[in-house]
């Protein structure tokens, strides 16, 4: 990425993360980035275009973090890796995740071009959901609905941990992650999973573990 373009993005993220979007001006951004205001207009025609491009950049950063290693293993392993990636990314106090929470409330987030870009950026996640549905492993829900019932809790937990409202407890998070995974499963799959877990628990008890 062009160094000055990156400086402008970083400066805008920092301002939004600390002060919010209200009153954001090109001059503020220029001062924070250490460039002339005219330099910004060489890259972006106006503030709206800058915010739109920055939103895309933040989406790329988020996707890189939460989809890390999400192409390895079984569907369950890939889902749970994404789930914990979301928690781990969300609990960090980075400019990207702080500013992302601002961007999702901006006008234009539901526009067709943005939705198309978002879908392409998170293609591996959509593919995982589609793969689970094709195998009759998951409920036949829209991908947005599947995200809401299975991965939104990870977003909320990461945010709560970052804000100090919740302690990071790996055992508790693993339990919640498993519950979110089961929410995706059709009834027969969930029942089989429960029986397997109960059998494993019984075997461990009998062996004295």
C-alpha positions as CSV (number, residue, x, y, z in Angstrom):
1,X,0.0,0.0,0.0
2,X,1.2,3.5,-0.8
3,X,2.9,5.0,2.3
4,X,1.0,8.3,2.3
5,X,-2.3,6.5,1.7
6,X,-1.6,4.3,4.7
7,X,-0.6,7.3,6.8
8,X,-4.0,8.9,5.9
9,X,-5.9,5.7,6.8
10,X,-4.0,5.3,10.1
11,X,-4.6,8.9,11.1
12,X,-8.3,8.7,10.2
13,X,-8.7,5.4,12.2
14,X,-7.0,7.0,15.2
15,X,-9.2,10.0,15.2
16,X,-12.4,7.9,14.8
17,X,-11.3,5.5,17.5
18,X,-10.6,8.3,20.0
19,X,-13.0,11.0,19.1
20,X,-15.7,9.4,16.9
21,X,-16.9,10.5,13.5
22,X,-18.6,13.6,14.7
23,X,-16.7,16.7,13.5
24,X,-14.1,14.7,11.6
25,X,-12.5,17.0,9.1
26,X,-9.9,16.6,6.3
27,X,-7.7,19.2,8.1
28,X,-7.8,17.1,11.3
29,X,-6.7,14.0,9.3
30,X,-4.0,16.0,7.6
31,X,-2.6,17.3,10.9
32,X,-2.7,13.8,12.4
33,X,-1.0,12.2,9.4
34,X,1.6,14.9,9.1
35,X,0.7,15.7,5.5
36,X,-0.7,18.7,3.7
37,X,-4.5,18.8,3.4
38,X,-4.1,19.0,-0.4
39,X,-2.3,15.7,-0.3
40,X,-5.4,13.9,0.9
41,X,-7.3,15.1,-2.1
42,X,-4.7,13.4,-4.4
43,X,-6.0,10.1,-3.1
44,X,-9.7,10.8,-2.2
45,X,-12.1,13.3,-3.9
46,X,-13.8,14.0,-0.6
47,X,-14.4,12.8,3.0
48,X,-17.1,10.4,2.0
49,X,-14.8,8.6,-0.4
50,X,-12.1,8.4,2.2
51,X,-14.4,6.9,4.8
52,X,-15.7,4.4,2.2
53,X,-12.2,3.3,1.3
54,X,-11.2,3.2,4.9
55,X,-14.2,1.0,5.7
56,X,-12.9,-1.4,3.0
57,X,-9.4,-1.3,4.5
58,X,-10.7,-2.1,8.0
59,X,-12.8,-5.0,6.6
60,X,-9.6,-6.4,5.0
61,X,-7.8,-6.2,8.3
62,X,-10.7,-7.8,10.2
63,X,-11.0,-10.6,7.6
64,X,-7.2,-11.3,7.7
65,X,-7.4,-11.7,11.5
66,X,-10.6,-13.7,12.0
67,X,-10.1,-16.0,8.9
68,X,-6.5,-16.8,9.8
69,X,-6.0,-20.6,9.2
70,X,-9.7,-21.0,8.5
71,X,-9.0,-23.3,5.5
72,X,-7.4,-26.1,7.6
73,X,-9.2,-29.0,9.2
74,X,-12.8,-30.2,9.4
75,X,-15.8,-27.9,9.2
76,X,-16.0,-27.9,13.0
77,X,-12.3,-27.2,13.5
78,X,-12.5,-24.3,11.0
79,X,-15.6,-22.9,12.6
80,X,-14.2,-23.0,16.1
81,X,-10.9,-21.5,14.9
82,X,-12.8,-18.5,13.4
83,X,-14.9,-18.2,16.6
84,X,-11.8,-17.9,18.8
85,X,-10.1,-15.6,16.3
86,X,-13.1,-13.3,16.6
87,X,-12.9,-13.3,20.4
88,X,-9.1,-12.8,20.3
89,X,-9.3,-10.0,17.8
90,X,-12.2,-8.3,19.5
91,X,-10.5,-8.2,22.9
92,X,-7.5,-6.3,21.6
93,X,-7.6,-2.6,21.8
94,X,-6.6,-1.9,18.2
95,X,-7.6,1.1,16.0
96,X,-9.1,-1.4,13.5
97,X,-11.6,-3.0,15.7
98,X,-12.5,0.2,17.5
99,X,-13.1,2.1,14.3
100,X,-14.9,-0.8,12.8
101,X,-17.6,-0.5,15.5
102,X,-18.0,3.1,14.3
103,X,-18.2,2.2,10.6
104,X,-21.0,-0.4,10.9
105,X,-23.4,2.4,11.8
106,X,-22.5,4.6,8.8
107,X,-24.9,5.2,5.9
108,X,-24.1,3.1,2.9
109,X,-23.2,-0.1,4.9
110,X,-26.2,-1.8,3.3
111,X,-25.6,-0.6,-0.2
112,X,-25.2,-3.3,-2.9
113,X,-21.6,-2.4,-3.8
114,X,-20.6,-2.5,-0.1
115,X,-22.4,-5.8,0.5
116,X,-20.8,-7.3,-2.6
117,X,-17.3,-6.2,-1.4
118,X,-18.0,-7.5,2.1
119,X,-19.1,-10.9,0.8
120,X,-16.0,-11.2,-1.3
121,X,-13.8,-10.2,1.6
122,X,-15.3,-12.8,3.9
123,X,-15.6,-15.5,1.1
124,X,-14.0,-18.2,3.2
125,X,-16.6,-17.8,5.9
126,X,-19.5,-17.9,3.4
127,X,-17.9,-21.0,1.9
128,X,-17.8,-22.7,5.3
129,X,-21.5,-22.0,5.9
130,X,-22.4,-23.2,2.4
131,X,-20.3,-26.3,2.8
132,X,-22.1,-27.2,6.0
133,X,-25.5,-26.7,4.4
134,X,-24.6,-28.8,1.4
135,X,-23.6,-31.6,3.7
136,X,-26.9,-31.3,5.6
137,X,-24.8,-30.6,8.7
138,X,-26.2,-27.1,9.2
139,X,-29.7,-25.7,9.2
140,X,-30.8,-24.3,5.9
141,X,-30.6,-20.6,7.0
142,X,-29.2,-17.5,5.3
143,X,-25.5,-16.9,6.0
144,X,-26.3,-13.7,7.8
145,X,-28.7,-15.6,10.1
146,X,-26.0,-18.3,10.7
147,X,-23.5,-15.6,11.6
148,X,-26.0,-14.0,14.0
149,X,-26.6,-17.1,16.0
150,X,-23.1,-18.6,16.0
151,X,-20.5,-15.9,15.6
152,X,-22.1,-12.7,16.9
153,X,-21.7,-14.0,20.5
154,X,-18.0,-14.1,19.9
155,X,-18.0,-10.5,18.7
156,X,-19.9,-9.5,21.9
157,X,-17.7,-11.5,24.2
158,X,-14.5,-10.1,22.7
159,X,-15.8,-6.6,23.1
160,X,-16.9,-7.3,26.8
161,X,-13.4,-8.7,27.6
162,X,-11.7,-5.6,26.0
163,X,-13.9,-3.3,28.1
164,X,-13.1,-5.1,31.3
165,X,-16.7,-6.3,31.7
166,X,-15.7,-9.9,31.5
167,X,-12.6,-11.9,32.5
168,X,-11.0,-14.0,29.8
169,X,-11.8,-17.6,30.9
170,X,-10.7,-20.2,28.3
171,X,-12.8,-23.0,29.7
172,X,-15.9,-20.9,29.7
173,X,-15.3,-19.6,26.2
174,X,-14.8,-23.2,24.9
175,X,-18.2,-24.1,26.4
176,X,-19.8,-21.1,24.8
177,X,-18.1,-21.8,21.5
178,X,-19.4,-25.4,21.5
179,X,-23.0,-24.1,22.2
180,X,-22.6,-21.7,19.2
181,X,-21.5,-24.6,17.0
182,X,-24.4,-26.7,18.1
183,X,-26.8,-23.9,17.2
184,X,-25.8,-24.4,13.6
185,X,-26.4,-28.1,13.6
186,X,-29.6,-29.8,12.5
187,X,-31.3,-31.7,15.3
188,X,-30.0,-35.2,14.3
189,X,-26.4,-33.9,14.1
190,X,-26.7,-32.1,17.5
191,X,-28.2,-35.2,19.1
192,X,-25.3,-37.4,17.7
193,X,-22.8,-34.9,19.0
194,X,-24.4,-34.9,22.5
195,X,-24.4,-38.7,22.6
196,X,-20.7,-38.7,21.6
197,X,-19.8,-36.2,24.3
198,X,-21.7,-38.2,26.9
199,X,-20.0,-41.4,25.8
200,X,-16.6,-39.7,26.1
201,X,-17.4,-38.4,29.6
202,X,-18.6,-41.9,30.6
203,X,-15.4,-43.5,29.3
204,X,-13.2,-41.0,31.1
205,X,-15.1,-41.6,34.3
206,X,-14.7,-45.4,34.0
207,X,-11.0,-45.1,33.3
208,X,-10.6,-42.9,36.3
209,X,-9.5,-39.8,34.3
